[in-house]
Amino acid sequence: MSNEKTKSSTDADVAKLRPEIARIAKDVKGQFGLYAKHVESGKELAMDADKIFPLGSVFKIPLMVEVFRQADEGMISLDEKLRLEPRCYCIGSGILQYLSPGLELTVRDLITLMIIATDNTASEMLWKRIGIQRVNMLIRELGLAKTSIYLPWREGFLLTMGKGPFKDKSPQEAARIWKGLSDIERMEVLNDIDAEFENFDVDEFRRAYENLYGLKEEKKFKMQREYDQVFDNVGTPREIGIILERVLRGDVASPESSRQMLSLMMRNMSSSALPHYLSAEVLVASKSGVTAGSVNNAGIIYISSSSHVVLSVFFKRLEEKNPDKALLAQARIARLLYDHFSRVK
């Protein structure tokens, strides 16, 4: 059999997965997108892979890449110490928000907290150190046109709480106004928010958030869903998958930096769905991103030491009670792809 026929046969084989994946995704009331690639063979499966999705904490993958790239280039040191200051405190996930100001942590410590514990304050500190626009510059250098990562979550949380120019606006009004702003106008808003709330006490920050959404965020879904679909960094399943493949190949940062990034993602403590139905022996380097209306999982499944599947599977505009269904669907899809490529030589 010729190579061309073998390639065609394998492509058709991968395509057979599409109906089963569509059935799994259909059980979740929301919009779905998927990009999967078996790196060694080059075989791809794309289902609305170029649709734009709010990223949630998946944005921390390219932020991590840019930090390591700057370390490779000597612009920063992983051992450089950054001081925890009031202007960096961010609510949501992570432990740093509960620690005292003045604490010094290395860049390496902050990357570890950001990826393993998805710490929002750690990401804020790193972003302010490397430069807000540097992540988007990386994205453009990689030739990715639809991914836009410029919104630190501290400022994003403040905006969704009605701070800044959206005071007294409904979520729908705020979302409409934000959509109509240019990139420059949005950066001006973010700079104003950063300056106005530079010394905002984190306990007051948290109380204001809990007053809006409840102590356990029990009121968050209905109230913040509209915000979360707009006030977030965005990307596509395909473009996030491309970034992950570049990390795996070691050509977006040094080989040692790439190894460290993958190692951190393998130790991810957040609710990544991809390993859920896989054996404990299967390595998965992943990052999840969950907001009121979106559930995203992106990662690399290690079929073996010489066989890898990059997988980005995203849901947005979810209906209430569907986030858990989305996580289970993503886990089932990851298992389906693992089983398929385990059989491929």
Buried (B, 14 or more C-beta within 10 A) or exposed (E): EEEEEEEEEBBEEBEEBEEEBEEBBEEBBBBBBBBBBBBBBEBBBBBBBEBBBBBBBBBBBBBBBBBBBBBBEEEBEBEBEBEBBEBBBBBBBBEBBEBEEEEEBBBBBBBBBBBBBBBBBBBBBBBBBBEBEBBBEBBEEBEBEBBBBBBBBBBBBBBBBBBBBBEEBEBEEBBEBBEEEEEEEBBEBBEEBBEEBEEBEBEEBBEBBBEBBEEEBEBBBEBBBBBBBBBBBBBBBBBBBBBBBBBBEBEBBBEEBBEBBBEBBBEBEBEBBBBBBBEEEBBBBBBBBBBBBBBBBBBBBBBEEEBBBBBBBBBBBBEEEBBEBBBBBBBBBBBBBBEBBEEBE
